[in-house]
Amino acid sequence: MTSPILLITGASSGIGRATAELAAEQGYHVALAARSADKLEALAQELTERHGTKAIAVSCDVQDWGSQQAMVKQVLDEFGRLDAVFANAGRGLDGKGFAGSDPDEWREVVLTNVLGPALTLRASLEALKSSRGHVLITGSVAGRRTLPGSFYGATKSAVQSMAYNLREEVRGSGIRVTLVEPGLVDTPFFDSPRENALKAEDIARAVVFALNQPASVEVHDMCVLPTPPIDD
Ligand SMILES: NC(=O)c1ccc[n+]([C@@H]2O[C@H](COP(=O)([O-])OP(=O)(O)OC[C@H]3O[C@@H](n4cnc5c(N)ncnc54)[C@H](OP(=O)(O)O)[C@@H]3O)[C@@H](O)[C@H]2O)c1
């Protein structure tokens, strides 16, 4: 079988980058999308040299519809098809609750975490219908738990709903939809290192597990959390 083509948003860092590394190691061709073109170019070169896979860098701001359309066009121009999309780009915020947060920051978070993946779906679904492909979306455990004052959690609840509603929309098309809901992961998402946290590679293994299932198997939801520390 020819190598599947995987597009990853938020591939310049953290979970997206780790997923690109593991997928390339396992023979996927990867399209790496984010705003940091320099980081993506370096990663694409590294993956190509190390794994002999085809890896391309795609500059994209997920908030922007034109940018997302250009991203998918670049992938189709380069590879001729698209087999899987990992809509993973996202950001956190300086959570000061509903009484204290900066409304402008809320706008940025909604545009990135909610509009961003929605535009990724809108731009890529036609190609995925042709390939009977796979959509994976990064939510968060914060989207399924009650966290006091968490606007971020509200955006990830929207992502969960998006995944569930998309699955019903594409039912019968052969497209599979996987919602990935990580717990705490030690990535540049945070300003300082996190303890008792997962590594980005832990989520990458879960994503690639879902990707590697046969076409007859759809992994629906993967909530992946760090094991609680042992009480001594
Ligand atoms: N870390 C955690 O504990 C955790 C837990 C649950 C869920 N998540 C989710 O996991 C996903 C990845 O986060 P991470 O932990 O890997 O964080 P990260 O290391 O900060 O990575 C975030 C990625 O998103 C990209 N991005 C942000 N805004 C963008 C935009 N407007 N357009 C295009 N790309 C954009 C960033 O690239 P550029 O800056 O280069 O554009 C970067 O590649 C996010 O959706 C996050 O909400 C994280």
The ligand as a Tripos MOL2 file, in Angstrom:
@<TRIPOS>MOLECULE
LIG
   48    52     1     0     0
SMALL
NO_CHARGES

@<TRIPOS>ATOM
      1 N1         -0.8420   20.5540   26.8640 N.am      1 LIG1
      2 C1         -1.9510   20.1240   27.4570 C.2       1 LIG1
      3 O1         -1.9910   19.8850   28.7000 O.2       1 LIG1
      4 C2         -3.2030   19.9030   26.6500 C.ar      1 LIG1
      5 C3         -4.2330   19.1660   27.2500 C.ar      1 LIG1
      6 C4         -5.3900   18.9440   26.5270 C.ar      1 LIG1
      7 C5         -5.5180   19.4170   25.2470 C.ar      1 LIG1
      8 N2         -4.4880   20.1520   24.6870 N.ar      1 LIG1
      9 C6         -4.6830   20.6260   23.3280 C.3       1 LIG1
     10 O2         -3.7050   20.0100   22.5080 O.3       1 LIG1
     11 C7         -3.4920   20.8170   21.3340 C.3       1 LIG1
     12 C8         -1.9940   20.9960   21.1280 C.3       1 LIG1
     13 O3         -1.4750   21.6670   22.2700 O.3       1 LIG1
     14 P1          0.0010   21.4390   22.8120 P.3       1 LIG1
     15 O4         -0.1000   21.0630   24.2360 O.co2     1 LIG1
     16 O5          0.7580   20.5920   21.8720 O.co2     1 LIG1
     17 O6          0.4960   22.9660   22.7940 O.3       1 LIG1
     18 P2          1.6390   23.7240   21.9970 P.3       1 LIG1
     19 O7          2.9350   23.0030   22.1430 O.co2     1 LIG1
     20 O8          1.5500   25.1390   22.4490 O.co2     1 LIG1
     21 O9          1.1870   23.6050   20.4780 O.3       1 LIG1
     22 C9          0.1340   24.3750   19.9460 C.3       1 LIG1
     23 C10         0.2240   24.3070   18.4310 C.3       1 LIG1
     24 O10        -0.8810   25.0230   17.8760 O.3       1 LIG1
     25 C11        -0.3830   25.9260   16.9000 C.3       1 LIG1
     26 N3         -1.2460   27.0990   16.7940 N.ar      1 LIG1
     27 C12        -1.6850   27.9150   17.7760 C.ar      1 LIG1
     28 N4         -2.4370   28.9030   17.2570 N.ar      1 LIG1
     29 C13        -2.4620   28.7000   15.9130 C.ar      1 LIG1
     30 C14        -3.0630   29.3810   14.8230 C.ar      1 LIG1
     31 N5         -3.8010   30.4980   15.0100 N.pl3     1 LIG1
     32 N6         -2.8900   28.8840   13.5740 N.ar      1 LIG1
     33 C15        -2.1610   27.7670   13.3730 C.ar      1 LIG1
     34 N7         -1.5650   27.0840   14.3680 N.ar      1 LIG1
     35 C16        -1.7170   27.5510   15.6140 C.ar      1 LIG1
     36 C17         1.0150   26.2930   17.3850 C.3       1 LIG1
     37 O11         1.8400   26.6790   16.2980 O.3       1 LIG1
     38 P3          2.2720   28.1850   15.8990 P.3       1 LIG1
     39 O12         2.3820   28.9690   17.1750 O.co2     1 LIG1
     40 O13         3.5450   27.9560   15.1850 O.co2     1 LIG1
     41 O14         1.1890   28.6600   15.0060 O.co2     1 LIG1
     42 C18         1.5030   24.9430   17.9010 C.3       1 LIG1
     43 O15         2.0160   24.1660   16.8420 O.3       1 LIG1
     44 C19        -4.2610   22.1190   21.5710 C.3       1 LIG1
     45 O16        -5.4830   22.0450   20.8810 O.3       1 LIG1
     46 C20        -4.4920   22.1130   23.0750 C.3       1 LIG1
     47 O17        -5.6340   22.8540   23.4280 O.3       1 LIG1
     48 C21        -3.3260   20.3830   25.3540 C.ar      1 LIG1
@<TRIPOS>BOND
     1     1     2 1
     2     2     3 2
     3     2     4 1
     4     4     5 ar
     5     4    48 ar
     6     5     6 ar
     7     6     7 ar
     8     7     8 ar
     9     8     9 1
    10     8    48 ar
    11     9    10 1
    12     9    46 1
    13    10    11 1
    14    11    12 1
    15    11    44 1
    16    12    13 1
    17    13    14 1
    18    14    15 2
    19    14    16 1
    20    14    17 1
    21    17    18 1
    22    18    19 2
    23    18    20 1
    24    18    21 1
    25    21    22 1
    26    22    23 1
    27    23    24 1
    28    23    42 1
    29    24    25 1
    30    25    26 1
    31    25    36 1
    32    26    27 ar
    33    26    35 ar
    34    27    28 ar
    35    28    29 ar
    36    29    30 ar
    37    29    35 ar
    38    30    31 1
    39    30    32 ar
    40    32    33 ar
    41    33    34 ar
    42    34    35 ar
    43    36    37 1
    44    36    42 1
    45    37    38 1
    46    38    39 2
    47    38    40 1
    48    38    41 1
    49    42    43 1
    50    44    45 1
    51    44    46 1
    52    46    47 1
@<TRIPOS>SUBSTRUCTURE
     1 LIG1         1 GROUP 0 **** ****
